[in-house]
């Protein structure tokens, strides 16, 4: 692997000469210089306006983000209201790094960067830096306050970073106060937004798409976006219950604020800027980290046929777990999730999660025997730790619980925080919660445990640094298709998620419900066809992915051929077709073979697609096995109708697909020997 890093710098003496006729400490609006992306298409200009730092972003010479100001309000006053430039340092990076798992095997980290050092001109004279990295797929920036005399602690009350769009755009968003981010993304003009979660994805024109999010959230409050005026947006950090945003020592470094830039909607899905803005892997050994597909004792509870707590309909019993293990072993599943195995579910745990015990199982679930049986069958038990939001209580058992699971051969745990507040007082996106989630990940890494985090803070790419953080929820997933009073997730929901929540990283949506033979709420079920449900295994990325249905519903299902053969770890990803909320086709190449898999989905409307197969290896022949909607399929009236057929194709072929309303297609491209 070759790496090339070039660093240059511009010292203070050179700056004085450069800006001799345009001094940046005077009461004028002046530029401190531009930095452009490696391909020359994205440009950032940074300067001072009457002592206030601002930035501008242009794409292909077009103003996209107009003058946007950066200031911070601390307990001891505003920072960034009256500043002068001290120094400017430029640098470049072009390197390739490998992912132990992901949507590609390797990621290119290529940017041009600049760091500006400022000092207040008032009596406090505090110093601070703002660093920009300009990639071909967007812009990332952060602010840093170095340790300095007179500052022994920092309390941030407000972060005032503007994103002043040069023109209005269509934005897909969910409100800031959406519990666990489990909302339905809806389009609206930027100019009428309230306070919303990130990622905030926007269509400016047919050839310009943006998404605002953050990267490397560490010991900080999570980022949200609020409407300031017109098309000007501003950052809003999730507060502590006492109102403060961030407590720090004598220095502070923010997460990266980033604007992903795409020429089409598919470009957003291929951006790896968030991962590149995170720190490299902190683990010396990642050989124990194993992506895979699993089943779970889970859907029966959401169907109201089983219970989490022990009783006559208890789901997680030794006998039932062994049935699921047998099914997993026979159908190429790597694991079995058992929810409700441990003591505490019988309590009022949402109001008092301290009743949970993460070491003791219910009498009808023999943890050691189930783990032994799973190992005998070549399958692993996946643990479940619901906390009810009682984070402090969970932390008292973390080390001992993870040590136990490791000893028993359990290498993955699904955590949960079903409560609006952590420990009865703090929001999931607060610095308090961010600290807890990080502690869980680091503790799990020491015990060789992979984590699937439910009710999380919005992901920001931490999986690069701690790749045992496999996937997270933070999405309105399959469970709503069991009991949601409004009738389940809207048909277009899964055609929007990849462009919104999906930009934050892997999401545990849990596709794979193939029979709608239940009725918790009349009319509530998956609002799409079986073929689309298969396609979601490719479209909605997660390296740990659960087939959600009860195992009885998989018997004699032809779609199981696709589900059980579809990998969860990829060497390459391409997006042949994409329009937010309307249609999407994603193709991915398996890491362990030369085969490709593709999922194509549509929203409410039927659609014909003609997919160029130029992503296939030139000169090779493939058998395309296609699972697609039958001619009379319709998500409303005939969701199960599906055809399976084969075609011989190569990289010059164009694959025609006809998708029913709410439909889809799943394709296996098997390379011929």
LINVENVEN-V896643 format. One record per residue. N is the residue number from 0. PHI is phi in whole degrees, 0 to 359 (NA if undefined). NEAR is the number of other ideal C-beta (glycine too) atoms within 10 Angstrom. Layout:
n->N phi->PHI near->NEAR
n->N phi->PHI near->NEAR
This chain:
n->0 phi->NA near->7
n->1 phi->257 near->6
n->2 phi->231 near->10
n->3 phi->224 near->10
n->4 phi->233 near->10
n->5 phi->242 near->10
n->6 phi->234 near->10
n->7 phi->231 near->8
n->8 phi->217 near->11
n->9 phi->237 near->14
n->10 phi->280 near->10
n->11 phi->295 near->12
n->12 phi->297 near->9
n->13 phi->294 near->12
n->14 phi->297 near->18
n->15 phi->300 near->10
n->16 phi->291 near->8
n->17 phi->298 near->14
n->18 phi->252 near->18
n->19 phi->301 near->8
n->20 phi->255 near->5
n->21 phi->211 near->12
n->22 phi->296 near->14
n->23 phi->273 near->24
n->24 phi->257 near->16
n->25 phi->271 near->13
n->26 phi->272 near->11
n->27 phi->222 near->13
n->28 phi->271 near->13
n->29 phi->222 near->16
n->30 phi->273 near->14
n->31 phi->265 near->23
n->32 phi->117 near->18
n->33 phi->254 near->15
n->34 phi->224 near->22
n->35 phi->243 near->14
n->36 phi->290 near->21
n->37 phi->305 near->16
n->38 phi->273 near->10
n->39 phi->79 near->10
n->40 phi->268 near->16
n->41 phi->254 near->24
n->42 phi->227 near->21
n->43 phi->241 near->23
n->44 phi->243 near->18
n->45 phi->237 near->21
n->46 phi->197 near->21
n->47 phi->236 near->25
n->48 phi->237 near->13
n->49 phi->52 near->12
n->50 phi->86 near->19
n->51 phi->255 near->16
n->52 phi->295 near->23
n->53 phi->218 near->21
n->54 phi->223 near->24
n->55 phi->226 near->19
n->56 phi->240 near->26
n->57 phi->239 near->18
n->58 phi->234 near->22
n->59 phi->53 near->13
n->60 phi->79 near->7
n->61 phi->256 near->14
n->62 phi->292 near->16
n->63 phi->252 near->23
n->64 phi->247 near->23
n->65 phi->281 near->18
n->66 phi->315 near->17
n->67 phi->235 near->18
n->68 phi->264 near->17
n->69 phi->238 near->23
n->70 phi->211 near->19
n->71 phi->228 near->23
n->72 phi->251 near->17
n->73 phi->257 near->22
n->74 phi->301 near->11
n->75 phi->259 near->14
n->76 phi->127 near->14
n->77 phi->280 near->16
n->78 phi->241 near->23
n->79 phi->105 near->23
n->80 phi->272 near->18
n->81 phi->209 near->17
n->82 phi->229 near->26
n->83 phi->229 near->14
n->84 phi->275 near->22
n->85 phi->262 near->15
n->86 phi->201 near->17
n->87 phi->219 near->22
n->88 phi->231 near->16
n->89 phi->253 near->16
n->90 phi->204 near->17
n->91 phi->222 near->17
n->92 phi->215 near->18
n->93 phi->214 near->15
n->94 phi->216 near->16
n->95 phi->242 near->13
n->96 phi->232 near->16
n->97 phi->259 near->12
n->98 phi->258 near->22
n->99 phi->295 near->19
n->100 phi->206 near->21
n->101 phi->156 near->23
n->102 phi->275 near->20
n->103 phi->219 near->18
n->104 phi->285 near->15
n->105 phi->238 near->13
n->106 phi->232 near->18
n->107 phi->269 near->14
n->108 phi->250 near->19
n->109 phi->225 near->18
n->110 phi->206 near->25
n->111 phi->248 near->23
n->112 phi->228 near->19
n->113 phi->212 near->21
n->114 phi->242 near->18
n->115 phi->255 near->25
n->116 phi->253 near->18
n->117 phi->244 near->24
n->118 phi->219 near->17
n->119 phi->293 near->19
n->120 phi->264 near->13
n->121 phi->270 near->13
n->122 phi->294 near->6
n->123 phi->289 near->15
n->124 phi->60 near->11
n->125 phi->288 near->20
n->126 phi->258 near->17
n->127 phi->206 near->21
n->128 phi->240 near->17
n->129 phi->232 near->22
n->130 phi->244 near->19
n->131 phi->242 near->22
n->132 phi->237 near->26
n->133 phi->248 near->24
n->134 phi->256 near->26
n->135 phi->293 near->17
n->136 phi->251 near->24
n->137 phi->149 near->28
n->138 phi->228 near->26
n->139 phi->239 near->25
n->140 phi->211 near->25
n->141 phi->211 near->21
n->142 phi->244 near->22
n->143 phi->225 near->15
n->144 phi->244 near->21
n->145 phi->286 near->14
n->146 phi->299 near->11
n->147 phi->204 near->13
n->148 phi->297 near->7
n->149 phi->88 near->9
n->150 phi->236 near->19
n->151 phi->247 near->8
n->152 phi->202 near->12
n->153 phi->231 near->19
n->154 phi->234 near->14
n->155 phi->273 near->22
n->156 phi->263 near->17
n->157 phi->206 near->17
n->158 phi->252 near->21
n->159 phi->248 near->17
n->160 phi->249 near->24
n->161 phi->269 near->20
n->162 phi->234 near->24
n->163 phi->270 near->22
n->164 phi->297 near->24
n->165 phi->289 near->16
n->166 phi->206 near->15
n->167 phi->290 near->14
n->168 phi->208 near->19
n->169 phi->271 near->15
n->170 phi->241 near->27
n->171 phi->257 near->23
n->172 phi->210 near->24
n->173 phi->234 near->18
n->174 phi->299 near->13
n->175 phi->305 near->18
n->176 phi->268 near->13
n->177 phi->293 near->15
n->178 phi->298 near->12
n->179 phi->58 near->20
n->180 phi->64 near->25
n->181 phi->270 near->16
n->182 phi->238 near->18
n->183 phi->262 near->16
n->184 phi->290 near->26
n->185 phi->236 near->13
n->186 phi->277 near->14
n->187 phi->198 near->13
n->188 phi->296 near->12
n->189 phi->304 near->23
n->190 phi->293 near->16
n->191 phi->242 near->9
n->192 phi->296 near->19
n->193 phi->259 near->12
n->194 phi->260 near->15
n->195 phi->227 near->25
n->196 phi->279 near->26
n->197 phi->258 near->25
n->198 phi->294 near->29
n->199 phi->252 near->25
n->200 phi->260 near->29
n->201 phi->225 near->26
n->202 phi->256 near->20
n->203 phi->273 near->20
n->204 phi->218 near->10
n->205 phi->296 near->10
n->206 phi->241 near->12
n->207 phi->211 near->19
n->208 phi->235 near->24
n->209 phi->229 near->24
n->210 phi->215 near->25
n->211 phi->261 near->24
n->212 phi->206 near->30
n->213 phi->225 near->25
n->214 phi->226 near->23
n->215 phi->61 near->22
n->216 phi->288 near->25
n->217 phi->220 near->15
n->218 phi->50 near->14
n->219 phi->211 near->25
n->220 phi->274 near->27
n->221 phi->284 near->23
n->222 phi->270 near->28
n->223 phi->230 near->21
n->224 phi->235 near->25
n->225 phi->238 near->13
n->226 phi->276 near->17
n->227 phi->261 near->16
n->228 phi->191 near->10
n->229 phi->51 near->12
n->230 phi->252 near->19
n->231 phi->265 near->18
n->232 phi->252 near->27
n->233 phi->217 near->20
n->234 phi->290 near->22
n->235 phi->220 near->22
n->236 phi->273 near->22
n->237 phi->295 near->23
n->238 phi->273 near->18
n->239 phi->290 near->17
n->240 phi->298 near->14
n->241 phi->268 near->8
n->242 phi->103 near->8
n->243 phi->293 near->18
n->244 phi->259 near->23
n->245 phi->217 near->22
n->246 phi->254 near->18
n->247 phi->220 near->18
n->248 phi->278 near->10
n->249 phi->273 near->14
n->250 phi->217 near->12
n->251 phi->207 near->23
n->252 phi->223 near->17
n->253 phi->282 near->27
n->254 phi->297 near->23
n->255 phi->285 near->25
n->256 phi->268 near->22
n->257 phi->222 near->30
n->258 phi->239 near->23
n->259 phi->284 near->25
n->260 phi->237 near->28
n->261 phi->229 near->23
n->262 phi->276 near->16
n->263 phi->212 near->15
n->264 phi->297 near->21
n->265 phi->296 near->20
n->266 phi->302 near->18
n->267 phi->301 near->26
n->268 phi->289 near->22
n->269 phi->262 near->16
n->270 phi->291 near->19
n->271 phi->242 near->21
n->272 phi->299 near->26
n->273 phi->300 near->28
n->274 phi->296 near->23
n->275 phi->295 near->25
n->276 phi->275 near->25
n->277 phi->270 near->20
n->278 phi->288 near->12
n->279 phi->300 near->9
n->280 phi->305 near->16
n->281 phi->268 near->12
n->282 phi->260 near->16
n->283 phi->289 near->5
n->284 phi->233 near->8
n->285 phi->243 near->17
n->286 phi->295 near->8
n->287 phi->276 near->14
n->288 phi->275 near->21
n->289 phi->230 near->19
n->290 phi->298 near->22
n->291 phi->177 near->22
n->292 phi->251 near->24
n->293 phi->224 near->24
n->294 phi->243 near->26
n->295 phi->207 near->27
n->296 phi->279 near->26
n->297 phi->204 near->26
n->298 phi->295 near->26
n->299 phi->299 near->21
n->300 phi->289 near->20
n->301 phi->290 near->20
n->302 phi->280 near->17
n->303 phi->67 near->14
n->304 phi->261 near->13
n->305 phi->233 near->21
n->306 phi->236 near->17
n->307 phi->283 near->22
n->308 phi->273 near->16
n->309 phi->291 near->20
n->310 phi->172 near->12
n->311 phi->296 near->5
n->312 phi->245 near->13
n->313 phi->302 near->20
n->314 phi->282 near->25
n->315 phi->272 near->30
n->316 phi->255 near->22
n->317 phi->303 near->19
n->318 phi->298 near->10
n->319 phi->292 near->20
n->320 phi->299 near->25
n->321 phi->293 near->17
n->322 phi->299 near->15
n->323 phi->292 near->27
n->324 phi->296 near->26
n->325 phi->300 near->15
n->326 phi->295 near->18
n->327 phi->299 near->25
n->328 phi->296 near->17
n->329 phi->280 near->12
n->330 phi->233 near->15
n->331 phi->67 near->13
n->332 phi->266 near->23
n->333 phi->272 near->20
n->334 phi->203 near->25
n->335 phi->227 near->28
n->336 phi->274 near->24
n->337 phi->236 near->29
n->338 phi->270 near->23
n->339 phi->86 near->23
n->340 phi->278 near->27
n->341 phi->253 near->23
n->342 phi->290 near->18
n->343 phi->128 near->22
n->344 phi->292 near->21
n->345 phi->284 near->13
n->346 phi->271 near->15
n->347 phi->278 near->9
n->348 phi->287 near->21
n->349 phi->293 near->13
n->350 phi->272 near->12
n->351 phi->211 near->16
n->352 phi->287 near->26
n->353 phi->290 near->16
n->354 phi->282 near->16
n->355 phi->286 near->21
n->356 phi->241 near->14
n->357 phi->263 near->25
n->358 phi->244 near->13
n->359 phi->255 near->12
n->360 phi->267 near->21
n->361 phi->295 near->23
n->362 phi->302 near->10
n->363 phi->268 near->14
n->364 phi->231 near->23
n->365 phi->270 near->18
n->366 phi->301 near->23
n->367 phi->295 near->11
n->368 phi->292 near->13
n->369 phi->296 near->26
n->370 phi->294 near->22
n->371 phi->297 near->14
n->372 phi->295 near->18
n->373 phi->298 near->25
n->374 phi->298 near->15
n->375 phi->299 near->10
n->376 phi->267 near->16
n->377 phi->76 near->10
n->378 phi->234 near->25
n->379 phi->245 near->24
n->380 phi->282 near->28
n->381 phi->259 near->26
n->382 phi->284 near->26
n->383 phi->229 near->24
n->384 phi->238 near->22
n->385 phi->277 near->26
n->386 phi->251 near->28
n->387 phi->62 near->25
n->388 phi->81 near->26
n->389 phi->276 near->24
n->390 phi->294 near->22
n->391 phi->298 near->14
n->392 phi->296 near->18
n->393 phi->300 near->25
n->394 phi->297 near->14
n->395 phi->291 near->12
n->396 phi->248 near->16
n->397 phi->306 near->20
n->398 phi->299 near->12
n->399 phi->291 near->11
n->400 phi->293 near->23
n->401 phi->293 near->24
n->402 phi->295 near->15
n->403 phi->297 near->18
n->404 phi->298 near->25
n->405 phi->299 near->16
n->406 phi->297 near->11
n->407 phi->273 near->18
n->408 phi->88 near->13
n->409 phi->277 near->25
n->410 phi->249 near->23
n->411 phi->213 near->26
n->412 phi->224 near->23
n->413 phi->263 near->26
n->414 phi->263 near->23
n->415 phi->213 near->20
n->416 phi->219 near->27
n->417 phi->284 near->15
n->418 phi->188 near->23
n->419 phi->299 near->14
n->420 phi->237 near->15
n->421 phi->274 near->26
n->422 phi->52 near->19
n->423 phi->74 near->15
n->424 phi->213 near->12
n->425 phi->246 near->22
n->426 phi->286 near->21
n->427 phi->296 near->26
n->428 phi->265 near->23
n->429 phi->281 near->25
n->430 phi->301 near->25
n->431 phi->302 near->21
n->432 phi->290 near->24
n->433 phi->302 near->25
n->434 phi->298 near->14
n->435 phi->294 near->23
n->436 phi->303 near->23
n->437 phi->295 near->18
n->438 phi->297 near->14
n->439 phi->298 near->22
n->440 phi->296 near->21
n->441 phi->292 near->15
n->442 phi->295 near->17
n->443 phi->299 near->25
n->444 phi->299 near->23
n->445 phi->297 near->14
n->446 phi->257 near->19
n->447 phi->57 near->17
n->448 phi->243 near->24
n->449 phi->274 near->28
n->450 phi->238 near->25
n->451 phi->244 near->27
n->452 phi->264 near->23
n->453 phi->258 near->21
n->454 phi->51 near->24
n->455 phi->268 near->27
n->456 phi->281 near->28
n->457 phi->302 near->24
n->458 phi->298 near->26
n->459 phi->221 near->27
n->460 phi->95 near->25
n->461 phi->298 near->24
n->462 phi->295 near->26
n->463 phi->292 near->25
n->464 phi->281 near->20
n->465 phi->235 near->21
n->466 phi->292 near->21
n->467 phi->282 near->23
n->468 phi->278 near->27
n->469 phi->280 near->25
n->470 phi->202 near->28
n->471 phi->215 near->27
n->472 phi->277 near->26
n->473 phi->63 near->23
n->474 phi->205 near->25
n->475 phi->282 near->23
n->476 phi->257 near->23
n->477 phi->300 near->26
n->478 phi->304 near->19
n->479 phi->294 near->19
n->480 phi->280 near->26
n->481 phi->262 near->23
n->482 phi->222 near->14
n->483 phi->293 near->16
n->484 phi->298 near->11
n->485 phi->277 near->11
n->486 phi->101 near->14
n->487 phi->93 near->22
n->488 phi->287 near->23
n->489 phi->301 near->20
n->490 phi->302 near->23
n->491 phi->277 near->22
n->492 phi->305 near->21
n->493 phi->282 near->28
n->494 phi->263 near->25
n->495 phi->255 near->22
n->496 phi->307 near->25
n->497 phi->301 near->25
n->498 phi->271 near->25
n->499 phi->239 near->26
n->500 phi->304 near->30
n->501 phi->298 near->22
n->502 phi->290 near->22
n->503 phi->275 near->25
n->504 phi->129 near->24
n->505 phi->307 near->24
n->506 phi->231 near->22
n->507 phi->270 near->22
n->508 phi->282 near->27
n->509 phi->64 near->25
n->510 phi->287 near->27
n->511 phi->114 near->24
n->512 phi->276 near->23
n->513 phi->252 near->23
n->514 phi->229 near->16
n->515 phi->254 near->17
n->516 phi->270 near->11
n->517 phi->206 near->20
n->518 phi->206 near->12
n->519 phi->286 near->15
n->520 phi->236 near->15
n->521 phi->308 near->8
n->522 phi->87 near->11
n->523 phi->272 near->20
n->524 phi->192 near->22
n->525 phi->299 near->26
n->526 phi->268 near->22
n->527 phi->198 near->33
n->528 phi->277 near->31
n->529 phi->299 near->27
n->530 phi->299 near->32
n->531 phi->292 near->32
n->532 phi->300 near->28
n->533 phi->294 near->30
n->534 phi->299 near->33
n->535 phi->296 near->24
n->536 phi->298 near->24
n->537 phi->261 near->27
n->538 phi->293 near->26
n->539 phi->264 near->25
n->540 phi->283 near->22
n->541 phi->201 near->23
n->542 phi->288 near->25
n->543 phi->248 near->24
n->544 phi->228 near->28
n->545 phi->265 near->27
n->546 phi->279 near->26
n->547 phi->281 near->24
n->548 phi->289 near->26
n->549 phi->291 near->22
n->550 phi->293 near->22
n->551 phi->299 near->11
n->552 phi->281 near->19
n->553 phi->266 near->19
n->554 phi->295 near->9
n->555 phi->60 near->6
n->556 phi->265 near->17
n->557 phi->298 near->13
n->558 phi->293 near->20
n->559 phi->298 near->18
n->560 phi->301 near->15
n->561 phi->287 near->24
n->562 phi->300 near->24
n->563 phi->284 near->14
n->564 phi->264 near->16
n->565 phi->285 near->22
n->566 phi->288 near->21
n->567 phi->234 near->24
n->568 phi->225 near->18
n->569 phi->232 near->24
n->570 phi->258 near->19
n->571 phi->200 near->15
n->572 phi->227 near->17
n->573 phi->227 near->16
n->574 phi->233 near->18
n->575 phi->291 near->19
n->576 phi->219 near->20
n->577 phi->199 near->22
n->578 phi->213 near->17
n->579 phi->303 near->23
n->580 phi->81 near->22
n->581 phi->242 near->17
n->582 phi->200 near->19
n->583 phi->198 near->28
n->584 phi->231 near->26
n->585 phi->233 near->26
n->586 phi->241 near->24
n->587 phi->224 near->25
n->588 phi->262 near->22
n->589 phi->298 near->20
n->590 phi->286 near->17
n->591 phi->257 near->8
n->592 phi->207 near->11
n->593 phi->266 near->16
n->594 phi->277 near->17
n->595 phi->245 near->25
n->596 phi->228 near->22
n->597 phi->226 near->25
n->598 phi->239 near->26
n->599 phi->234 near->29
n->600 phi->223 near->32
n->601 phi->229 near->33
n->602 phi->274 near->24
n->603 phi->293 near->17
n->604 phi->271 near->14
n->605 phi->296 near->15
n->606 phi->205 near->20
n->607 phi->255 near->9
n->608 phi->239 near->17
n->609 phi->235 near->10
n->610 phi->265 near->19
n->611 phi->295 near->13
n->612 phi->259 near->20
n->613 phi->290 near->13
n->614 phi->282 near->18
n->615 phi->290 near->22
n->616 phi->295 near->14
n->617 phi->298 near->8
n->618 phi->87 near->8
n->619 phi->265 near->13
n->620 phi->250 near->15
n->621 phi->227 near->23
n->622 phi->262 near->14
n->623 phi->267 near->20
n->624 phi->261 near->17
n->625 phi->245 near->22
n->626 phi->252 near->23
n->627 phi->223 near->25
n->628 phi->300 near->29
n->629 phi->289 near->18
n->630 phi->301 near->10
n->631 phi->260 near->9
n->632 phi->289 near->26
n->633 phi->197 near->16
n->634 phi->298 near->22
n->635 phi->276 near->13
n->636 phi->242 near->10
n->637 phi->211 near->15
n->638 phi->288 near->25
n->639 phi->274 near->14
n->640 phi->294 near->17
n->641 phi->215 near->26
n->642 phi->251 near->15
n->643 phi->233 near->15
n->644 phi->211 near->9
n->645 phi->234 near->11
n->646 phi->223 near->14
n->647 phi->268 near->10
n->648 phi->223 near->19
n->649 phi->214 near->17
n->650 phi->291 near->15
n->651 phi->269 near->11
n->652 phi->283 near->17
n->653 phi->239 near->11
n->654 phi->266 near->21
n->655 phi->277 near->11
n->656 phi->227 near->22
n->657 phi->244 near->17
n->658 phi->256 near->26
n->659 phi->287 near->29
n->660 phi->305 near->20
n->661 phi->66 near->28
n->662 phi->252 near->31
n->663 phi->189 near->34
n->664 phi->211 near->28
n->665 phi->238 near->30
n->666 phi->229 near->27
n->667 phi->254 near->20
n->668 phi->257 near->26
n->669 phi->266 near->17
n->670 phi->291 near->16
n->671 phi->279 near->10
n->672 phi->288 near->5
